[in-house]
Amino acid sequence: MPRHNGAQGLRVSVEKLRRTCDPRRLKFRTTADLTPVEGTVGQGRAVSAMDFGLDIEAEGFNLFVSGPIGTGRETSLRTIVERIARERPAPRDWCYVFNFDEPARPRALSLPPDRGHRLGHDVDELITTLRREIPKAF
């Protein structure tokens, strides 16, 4: 029966400290030959929970996603949100504009999709035009 001398018996040879892979055993030449993996690997419950939470169309529901940095939670969430956004009609834009009657209470405007962006651009153009043209009038 072999005897172990304390820590001496627990030594690991240098060859066993590193795992190596023979590239000739791989079925591809470079990683460019591989098809990227779709979806999130090993997180079926988390993806299912995100799908469920994002499918709730009632007001007042929120989704909280947490996890360690670098685990793909943001990428997974973005992928699911983009898929759902393609399947549903675009939501209305909400713009808050200055209320001259009550300056502390902006007015909310509900506009068709993408109209809020256009409104902001048009207001910027109007201001630029007014700054140029008003001094000319005087």
N, C-alpha and C positions, 0 to 999 in steps of 0.2 A: 504494500500500500504506500503510495507516494506521500511524503510529508511536505507540508507547506510551512514556510518560514514567515509567518505574519504577512506583511505587505509584499514580501518577495513573491509569494504564491499568487498574488493578485495582479502581477505585471502582465501587460498586453504587448505583444510584439509590434514593432513599427509597421509591419505589413498589414496588420489587422486594424490599424487606426484610421485607415482611409478606404472608402469603398470606391472601386473603379468600375468603369463600364467600357466594354470593348465596342468601339464604334462600328465595327464590321457586323455586329449582331443587330444593328438597327435597320429598319426597313425603309429608310430614307437617306438621302445624301446630305441635305441641309434642312433646317427648320422651315425654309421657304416652300418646301415640298409638302408640308403638312396642311391639313384643313383646320382652321381655328375651331376651337370648341365653342359651341353655342350655349348661351345661358350661363347660369351660375352652378358651379360644381359643388356638390356636397351640402347645399343649403336649401333643400327642398321645402322644409317647414317654414323657413324664413321667407322664401319666395311666395309660397302659398299664402302666408299671412299678409304679405304686401299686396298680392292680388286681391285678396278678400277685402282689405281695408280700402284699397283704391276703387273697388267696385261699388262701394256704398255711395249712392248719389244724393242722399239726404243731406241737408245743411247741418252744420254743427259737429261733424265728425272730422277728426284729424288723424294723421298717421305719424307715429314716432318711430324712427329707425335708429338703432344704436349698434355699436360693435367696434372692435379695434380698428385703428387706421390701417388701410391697405388690404382690407378683406373683401373689397368689391361691393360693399353695401350701396354706395352712391351710384356706381355704374349699373347695378341691378335695378335699383329704384328708377333711375333715369330710363332704362330700357322699357320697364313696365309702363311708366307714365307716357312715354312716347307711343307705345303700342295702343294704349287706351285712348290717347288724344287722336290718333288716326281713325279710331272706330267711332268716336263721338263727334257731334257737331261742335264747332268752336264756340266757346262761351262769349258772352257780351263783354265789351270793354267798360271799365268804370273809370271815369276821370273826375277829379276834384278841381273845380275852378273857383276863382276868387268871387266872393259874394260882396258886392259893393254896398248892399243894404246892411248886412251884418258881417263885417270883416272877420270876426272870430269864428264864423260858421261857414266854411266853404260849401259850395253847392256840388252835389253829386250828379254826374251825368251818366246815364246808361246808354251806351252806343253799340251799334252792330259790331261784330268782330273786326278788328284791325282799324276801326274808325278812330279810336283813341290816339293811336300813333299818328295817323294823318292829321287829326285835330292839332296835336302838339306841333307838328311840322308846319301846318298852316299858320298857327299863332306866331311861331318864330319868324316866318316869312313876313307876316303882317307887321310885326315890330320892326324888322329890318327896313321894310318899305316906309313905314311912318317916320322912322328916324332920318331917313334920307329925304323924304318929300316935305315934311312939315317945315323944316328950316327954309326950303326953297320958296314956300308960300309966303314967308315973312321976309 
